[in-house]
Amino acid sequence: MSYQYRRTSFGPGLSPAVLNLILANAVMFGIGVFFPRLVEDWLALVPLAVVPGGQVWRVVSYMFVHFDFGHVFFNMLGLYFFGPQLERVWGSQRFYIYYFVTGVGAGIAAVPFYWLFGDPRIPIIGASGAIFGVLVGFALLYPNQPIYLYFLMPVKAKWLILFYGAMEFFATVSYTGGARSGVANVAHLAGLVIGYFYLRGLSDLKSLPFRFRQWRRRRQFKALSRRDHDDGPTYH
């Protein structure tokens, strides 16, 4: 995924888990440069190799595979900007769990998607699903924190993640409609959605009936108020 942004600083330096993840991705990128067939044949996420092939490790290993420098650079840039603050709040263990839940979950979601709507033989690579999880985690913790999109335009974190989510949703819908692309947008979207519900649980879904009832009561109150006003005298 290609994106550019910066946030205002919360503290100096990298956190341990983020540093380890960046190093692991850098090492794997170097291995991929010298042994591309080894990485693609055994580590990339190929839906056909997972189901029915049974090579389930691919839903984890694909997160560390990048063949393009821009791809790994921007993914690690996002991890560098937003990951350390999450780790400082949650601790390294919880951050690792969250990172792998979103990244592995995105890979698992991609397998049936490409069986149904794409080509299950095409390899899927990259940490973008987990990075979207990190982004949504940051937006939930700091919704009003300004993030400078393309290093110039300040956007609140909550609006930025909604913008990215909308883009990935429509890109996924376009893919199912026949507009094929070389980007695994469904993995990005899955990482975002999994991260959101992992952190918020089903509390938002459970509150929907209550919110709907509140909305209906407000509408009824406004309608009654308008009718009472219309039935009364008009002063000039």
C-alpha positions, 0 to 999 in steps of 0.5 A: 500500500502506498500512502504518506503521512506523519503525526505529531510526536508522542515520544522519542524512539522506537518501541521494542516490538515495532523495532523487531517487526521492522527488522524482521520485514527488512531481513525478509525483504533482503532474502526476497531480493536474493532468493525470490523464488524461495520466498514466493514459492513457500512464504507468500499467501497463495489461496490455492496452497492454503485450501486445499493445499494445507500450507496454513503457515502462509497466512502468517509468513505473507505478512513479512514478504515484500518484493517492492521497496516502495511497498515495504518502505511505506508499510514500515513507515506506517508502523514506525509512526503509529505502532510505538504509541500503541505499544507504549499504551498496551505493552509489547505482548498485547501489541504483538497479539493485536498485530498478528490478529489483524494481519493473520485475520486479513490473510484468512479473509483473503483466502475465500475471497480470491477463491470466490472472486479472483484467481486463487493461484495468485500470491498475496504479499505484504503487511498492509492488513496489519498496518491497517489494524495499527491505523485503526487502533491509533484512530480509536485511541486518539481520534482527534489527533491530527495526521498530516496526509502527504506531509501537508494536509492535517486530517484528524485520525478518525476521519483519515481511517474512515477515508481509507476504509471507504477507499478500500471498501469501494476498491473491493466492491470494484474488484468483485464487479470485474475491475481487477487490480494488483492490490489486495484491497480485501486484506486491507479492509479486513485488517481494518474491520478486524482491528476495529471489532477486536478493540471495540468488541460488539458493543457498537453493534449491540447499541444499534437498536438503542440508537435507532430508538433514540433517533425515532424518538427525536424524529417524532418529537420534532414532528410533534413540535412542528405540528403544534407550531403550525396549529398555533397563531402566526405573529407578524 
